[in-house]
Amino acid sequence: MESLLEIHNLKTYFYTENGEVPAVDGVSITIKKGETLGIVGESGSGKSVTALTAMRLSQGKVMGGSVRFKGIDLLTLSDEEMRKIRGKEVAMIFQEPMTSLNPVFTIGNQIIEAIQIHTDVSKSKAKQRAIELLSQVGIPRPERIVNEYPHRLSGGMRQRVMIAMAMACNPSLLIADEPTTALDVTIQAQILDLMRDLKKNHNTAIMMITHDLGVVAETCDRVCVMYGGKVVEEGDVQEIFNNPKHPYTQGLLKSVPTLLDSEEQTRLYSIEGNVPIPGSLQHGCYFAPRCEYAMDICRAEVPEFKEAEPGHSYRCWLHEFDERGDLDVKNLVKST
Ligand code: SF4
């Protein structure tokens, strides 16, 4: 499959009173045409800043790397050229749609504007198209809703409107940042279904940013696990779920509640400790303070990101034992 978005060795730093904070620290990610890539990690792992930097919307300073979309380096485009790509080629939806919807314009006006910015159609044709799109995303009585203001709709309806706006321009890539986190479970399932339809019917690639491995399991082809501004594990979803290599990924998977848990366990597993404050750790593996397998070398040197099997890579000193066969990592790292 052809690459659509290639992020290579991206570094985004913030400058605070306490000094330089590397929020994104050498991230490389590729999304192929029509695929859904999940980016998972706890808050502060750098997943949203990676996406915002790629779209030139981050407040941080880009310290290195490249972002190529359809072969064009986005970091070198003018603001005007970048605006043309956002919205037409790449659409974005966020956890809280009200951050993107303008409260003083009707739903219809906002979808019509999105259509007219990128296509040469009359206002009446654009309004007709807006009604069709609202109908396609399952909004009842779209002829009426098109004249409503965003605050009159529920959170789930507003997220449907955002997906309708994304569909308006038939983008090649949809960046969805925690799109279902604020919604209840039933509505969440409906929104994920809509995104699957978007991918199936328009071959839209999706970057799904989430802390929820259930969302990844349901929607993604591949997954990148981020920690402390770095990618620590990447691979096909099935492979990562069945054979996680990095202790952090293992911990995330163990934290997912299952029916078995409710019968056999009274307490849900959680990874001890907190995500490090960006910039607070200077040496070694950033996960070391929370890792039960941490060795001296882990605190001294950052492990390389290495391929364990074709299409499955991870960043952990345990891979040295894995390669030499000294130690069976699957036994060392307790099963999830
Ligand atoms: Fe744990 Fe060391 Fe691997 Fe980091 S490098 S995850 S501290 S074993």
Residues whose N, C-alpha, C, O or C-beta is under 5 A from the ligand:
A	BS01	SF4	P247 C285 F287 A288 C291 Y293 A294 M295 C298 P303 R315 C316 W317 L318
